[in-house]
Amino acid sequence: MRPGRATIATHSTREIESLSEPLAPALTVASAYRFHDLDTLVEAYQGKKSPWSFYRRFGHANGRLLEETMAALEGSEDALACGSGMAAATTIFSTLAGKGDRVVAAEELYGGTYAFLQKHLPRLGAEVVLLPLDRVASDVRRQGAAVVAIETVSNPLIRVADFAAVSSACRAAGATLVVDNTFATPFLCRPIEWGADVVFHSATKFLNGHGDATGGVICGPRALVRRMRGFASGLGTTIAPLDAWLTLRGLKTLELRVERASRNAERLAAFLRRHRKVARVNYPGRTRYLRPFRGPMLSFDLRGGLAAARRFVRACRLVELVPSLGDVTTTSTHPARSSHAYLSPADRARLGVGDGLIRISTGVEDVEDILADLAQALSKA
């Protein structure tokens, strides 16, 4: 019997036979999957076999390919892709910390992470202690902790963590060390090699690199990632297939972009240090933790505070004001009005995030063009 037109239209999905395989991974946008028997359905639902081919909230092929790639890059057993960097951060801390647990974190964190630890994690019963980066290790040695959180390169003051000291203190205390590796990427630092237990990224930034996807990735031990996957699927924070696909595409050129941007950043930092309108430049010195370059991120304080910052960003022609980072173009942001706007003025002042602070995410342009743009903008700041 010939099926009706409505039946033909609604049952048109099938695999197309091919003698070859596509060079780029397919984009799988299905929200649900069909099964041929009940036993396979139950195994997928319980996560025993291919949980990423059950229902999109549990995961999907594009997300799984991104996870496997990031686990290999960071040197972890497994990985979990989330809908944003903050989805990754909240999944980590909500899974690891509960009632009565002491969480020690560096004050120099992305503003959203800082706000979650300060305002929301205590509602789960955890004790949260926020300290200057150089005091974290000594505090953990003296008082212990369940979870310790730092960034490889701090946001926005660009300070590099002393992994040897912090990881040693965490091992002695039995604490889980969580590291945000967004600024460094696995091509400049692999924190697990320095003693980290869990590493995460805002994949929106350098991993994607083109300003067209939002995501977060957690890398860590298989058993722990499995726990976090259950939490993430329950809250619905799984990355979208297109964002996973775009991030995976970005990873193909990550090393090239980071190398070029890092070389450019060194030139920008040297120029800014000599400029009379600049009070301070934040850029790492030589360190064993960042190899072979010191990274594509820097920040600087303008003499003249907020008024100077306003004049500077208005005068820039190539360096655009963007409340993000990690793109192929060089961008600026004003942390006090973006990444750290969550914080009170007193907290920002204590952390050194002043109204004259400008953070630069260096891109891959011809560096002489960016230097010329900074020079003319600073002349008007």
N, C-alpha and C positions, 0 to 999 in steps of 0.2 A: 504494500500500500504506500502510495506516495504521500509524504508528510505535507501538512499545510504550510502556507507561507510564514505564519507566525512561529511555527515550530522550527522551520529552517532558519529563520532570523535569530531566534534565541538559543539555538544549539550549534552555532557556527564555529565555536572555539575548538581548535584541534592543532596538534603539532604538524608543521609542514616538513615533509621529508627533504633531506638535503645530503649531498655527498661531502659537504665541507662544514666547517664551524666558523661562526663569525669571529673576527679579530677582536672586536670590542664585546664586552659582556652584554647580554640582553637585558633590557629594562623590564622587570616583571612588576606590573602594576596591580595584579590580582589582589583582592582583599580576602578571598577565601579560596579553598582548594577542594577538589572533588576526590573521593576515595572509592576504591573498588570493593572494600569489605570492612566489616566492623573492627576486626582485630588490628588492622593497620591504622584506622582512625584512632583507636584507643592508645596505641603506641605513640602516635604523633602527639596526641593531647597530653600524655604523661611525660613527654620529652624524651622518651626512650629512643626514638628514631626521628631524625629530621624535624624538630619542632618548628623550624623556619619554613615548613611547607604545610602548615595547618591552618593558620589564620594570621593575617598581617600583624596584629597586635603582639603575637608571640614571636614574630621574626619573619624574615623572607630571604630569598636567594641573594638579592643585592646587598642587604645588610650583612648576611653571613660571609659573603666574599670580602667585604670591607673588614669585618672582624678578623678573618683569617689572615688577611694581609697585615693588619696592624699588630696582631699578636706576633707575627714573624718579624716585623720591623722593630718592635720593642723587646723581643726576646721573652715573651710571656707564654704561659700555657694556653691561655684563651683570651677572648676579648668580647666586649658587648658594645654595640652601637646604639646610641640614644638620640633622641630628637634634638638635643642642644647640649652645649657644654654644661649649662646649669642642670639639665636633666641628668647628666652623668654625675655631677658633683652631689646632687641631692640623693641620687640612688646609692652612691658610695657611703655617704655619712649616715643615711637612714638605715642602711643595712648593717654597718659596722658598729654603730654607737646606739646605746639604749640607756635605760634607767640605771643611774649610778656610775656610768662609765665616765672617765675623765678624758676629755679630748683637748689636746694641746695643738695650737695652730700658730703659724707666723702671722703677725699683723699685716705684713706686706703680701696681701692676697688680692686677687680680682675682687672688686667691690661686691659683686653678687654672691661670691663664695663667703666673703667676710660677713655679709648681712645674714646669710642663711645660718652660719655657725653662731653668730651673735644673737639673732632674734628667734630663730625657729627650732634649731636643734635642742636648746634647753627645754622646749615644750615636750620633748620625748623623754625628758628626765636626765639627760646627759649634762655633766658639768663641762663647760667650755672655757678654756683659758687661752686668751690671745696675747702673744708676747712678741717683742722684737725678734727678728730672725736670728740674731746672734745670741739670744738667750734661750732658745728652744732646747738645745741639747742639754745644757746644764740643768734646766728645770726638770726635764724628763729623767735625768739621772737621779735627782734629789727626791722627786715626788711621784715618779712613775706616770703612766698613761696607758689607756687602752688603744687610742688612735692618735697619731701625730700627722699633721698636714703642713706641707710646705710647697713652694713653687721652685722649679729648677732655676728660673730667672724671674725675679719678683716683678710684679705689676703694681705701680708704674715706675719704680725707682731702679729697676734693672740690676738688682743685686743677685749674685750667684750663691746658692746655698752651699754650705760645707757638708757635703753628703757623708764624708767619713765620720765626722763628729756626730751628726744627727742619726745616722743609721746605727752606729755603735751604741748610742744611748738607747735607741729603740730596741735593739736586740737584748740589751741587758735588762730592760724593763718589760720585755715581752709585748711591746706595743706594735701595732700595725702601722707602717709608714706609708702614707699616701702622698703622691707627688703629682702636681699639675705641671705637665711638660709642654704646654702649649707654645710658649715662647721659643723653646729650644728645638723642638721636634726631635724625632729619633735619629736624625742625621747629625745632630750636634751633641746629643746626650741620650744615653739609654739608662735611666735611673735605676732600673732593676739590677744592672751590673754594679751599681754603687750601694745596693742594699735596700732599695725600695720594694715594698710588697705589692702595691697597687699604683698604677700610673694612669692618668687620664688626660684627655685633650679636649679643648673646644675645637672640633673638626671644622667649624665654620671658618676658622682662621687659616693658618698656613697649610694644613692638610688639604683642604679644598683649594684655597689660593686664588679663587677667581670671583669671590663675592656673590656666588649664585647658589649657595646651599647652606643649610643650618644643620649642625649635628654635634654629637659628642661621642667619644670612644673611651671605654674603660679597658685596661689591660691588667691581667693578674692571674693568680692561680685558678685552675679549672674549677675546683670545688667552690671557691668564693665567687667566681663569675657566675656560676650556676645559681647561687643564692640571689645575686643581684639581678639576674635575668628574670627570676620569678617576681621580684619586686617591681622591675620595670614593666613587665607585661601586665601586671596587676594594675598599675597606675596608667598604663597606656602611653609610656614615654619612648616607645620604640621609634627609631629613625624611619623616615619615609623612604620608599624605594628610590625616588628620583634623587633625593639628597644623598643617599648612599652611593648611587651610581655616579653622581657628579664628584663626590669626594674621592671615590676610587680613581676616577679619571685624573683628578688633581694630584694624587699620589705619584702618578707616573713621572711628573716633572718636579716633584718636591725637592729632591736633592739639588737639581740645577737652579731652581728659584732661590733656595736658601743660600747656596754658595754665592750667587750673584748679589743678592740683597745684603748678605753679610759683608762682602767686600765694599759695597756702596756705603753701608752703615759706618764702617771704619773711617771712610773719607769724610762723611758728614760729621762724625764725632770730633775728628781732628779740626775741622773748620769751625765748628761751634765753640770749641774750647778757646779759640783765639779771638772770638768776637766780643767786642766791648759791651754789647747789649745783653750778653748771656752771663748770668751769675754762676751757674753750675751745670755741668754736663754729667749725666748718668749713663755710663757705658762700661761694660766689664773690662778689667785688665786681663792679662794672660792667666788662664786657669786650667787645671788638669781636667775639670769637669765638662768644659765645652771644647770640643775638638771636631774639625780642625780650625773652625772659625769661632768668633765671639758672638755671633748672632746678628739678626737683622733689626733688633729693637733698641731704641735709645730714648732718652728723655732729657729735657733741659729746663732750667728755670730762667725766665725772662726778668731782667731788671725792670721794675715798673708794674709788676703784678697783673691784675685782671685787665686793666686798661691797655697795657702793652700786649697781652695775649689777644685781646679783641682786635687790636690793630694788625697784629701779625697774621691771624687767620684770614682776615678780610683781604690782606694784601697778597697772599699766596695765589699763584696762578696754576701751577702744576700740582703742588702739595695740597690736596683737598682735605677739608675737615670731615672726618668719617668716624662715627662712634663704634669702630671695630678695628681690625688689623689683619695683617697676613695676606693682603692682596698683591697682585703683580705691580700695582702702582704704589708710589710712596704717598702715605696719608698721615695726617696729624689728628690728634684728638686732645681734648682738654679734660683730663681725668676728673677734676673737681666738678665738672658739669656733665660727665658721662659715666665712665666705669665706676667712679667712686662717689657719684651723686647720692647713693644709698646712705652714705655715712653723714653723721652730723659734722658741722664745721669744726667742732672741737676735736673729733676723731681724725678728720682730715689733717688738721694742723699738727696733731701729735704724730701722725704717720709721715709727715713731710710732703703731703700732697697740697701744695699751695696754689693760690689763684694764678700764679705766673708759670705753672708747670705745663709744659707741652710734651706729649709723647709722640714719637715718630715711629711709624712702621715703614721700614725702607723697602722699596720695590726694586724692580729689575731694569728701570730706565737707564739711559746714559747718565752717569753720575754728574757730569759737568752741567747738565741741564737742571738737575735738582739743586746743585750747589748755587747756581745762578739765581734760581727762584728763592732759595732761602736768603741769599744775600740781599736781594731787592726787598723782600718782605721784612727782614730785620731792620733795614734802613728806615722803615716806616713804623716800626713797633715802638 
